């Protein structure tokens, strides 16, 4: 089982919790770069919207397709960002 390790500002261990809770990630208790958090929130918004309008599987597919297109077109082809696999993974995870 995965354990979430909660650290304080001095990087000292505060708590060890079973599993990962999204609010720990979003509130900054688990150190994740801001860019990945934005991808996570964008994927969450896309999947919720499409999932509520159609079905949850369509929501997941929408987040995956939009995340892949963003990395390929915006970041790689247009050179407006840095294409990263972890950005795509964070978008789909949302």
C-alpha positions as CSV (number, residue, x, y, z in Angstrom):
1,X,0.0,0.0,0.0
2,X,1.3,3.5,-0.9
3,X,1.9,5.9,2.0
4,X,1.7,9.7,1.7
5,X,4.4,11.4,3.7
6,X,3.4,14.8,4.9
7,X,6.4,17.2,5.4
8,X,6.6,20.5,7.1
9,X,8.3,23.6,5.7
10,X,11.7,22.4,7.0
11,X,11.2,19.1,5.1
12,X,10.8,17.2,8.4
13,X,8.3,14.4,8.4
14,X,5.0,15.4,10.1
15,X,2.8,12.4,9.3
16,X,2.5,9.2,7.2
17,X,-0.9,8.6,5.8
18,X,-2.2,5.6,3.9
19,X,-3.0,6.5,0.3
20,X,-2.9,9.9,-1.4
21,X,-5.7,12.4,-0.9
22,X,-6.1,15.0,-3.6
23,X,-6.5,17.9,-1.1
24,X,-3.1,17.1,0.4
25,X,-1.6,17.6,-3.1
26,X,-3.6,20.7,-3.9
27,X,-2.9,22.4,-0.6
28,X,0.8,21.9,-0.9
29,X,1.4,19.3,1.8
30,X,2.9,17.0,-0.8
31,X,5.5,18.9,-2.8
32,X,4.5,18.9,-6.5
33,X,5.5,21.6,-9.0
34,X,3.0,24.3,-9.7
35,X,2.9,23.3,-13.4
36,X,1.9,19.7,-12.6
37,X,-0.8,21.0,-10.2
38,X,-2.2,23.2,-13.0
39,X,-2.2,20.2,-15.4
40,X,-3.9,18.1,-12.7
41,X,-6.7,20.7,-12.2
42,X,-7.2,21.2,-16.0
43,X,-7.5,17.4,-16.4
44,X,-9.9,17.3,-13.5
45,X,-12.1,20.1,-14.9
46,X,-12.1,18.5,-18.4
47,X,-12.9,15.0,-17.1
48,X,-15.6,16.3,-14.8
49,X,-17.3,18.4,-17.5
50,X,-17.2,15.7,-20.2
51,X,-18.0,13.0,-17.6
52,X,-21.1,14.7,-16.4
53,X,-22.3,15.6,-19.8
54,X,-21.7,12.2,-21.3
55,X,-20.2,9.4,-19.2
56,X,-17.1,9.0,-17.0
57,X,-15.2,7.1,-19.7
58,X,-15.7,10.0,-22.2
59,X,-14.4,12.3,-19.5
60,X,-11.2,10.3,-19.1
61,X,-10.8,10.1,-22.9
62,X,-11.4,13.9,-23.2
63,X,-8.7,14.7,-20.6
64,X,-6.3,12.2,-22.3
65,X,-6.8,13.6,-25.8
66,X,-6.7,17.3,-24.8
67,X,-3.6,16.6,-22.7
68,X,-1.9,14.8,-25.6
69,X,-2.8,17.5,-28.1
70,X,-1.6,20.3,-25.8
71,X,1.8,18.6,-25.4
72,X,2.1,17.7,-29.1
73,X,0.8,20.9,-30.8
74,X,1.3,23.7,-28.3
75,X,4.6,22.6,-26.7
76,X,6.3,20.5,-29.3
77,X,5.2,21.8,-32.7
78,X,4.6,25.5,-31.9
79,X,7.5,25.6,-29.4
80,X,5.4,27.6,-26.9
81,X,6.4,25.4,-24.0
82,X,8.3,22.3,-23.1
83,X,6.8,19.0,-24.0
84,X,6.9,16.6,-21.0
85,X,5.4,13.2,-20.4
86,X,4.7,14.0,-16.8
87,X,2.6,17.0,-17.8
88,X,0.4,14.6,-19.9
89,X,0.3,12.1,-17.0
90,X,-0.8,14.8,-14.6
91,X,-3.5,15.9,-17.0
92,X,-4.9,12.4,-17.3
93,X,-4.6,11.8,-13.6
94,X,-6.9,14.7,-12.9
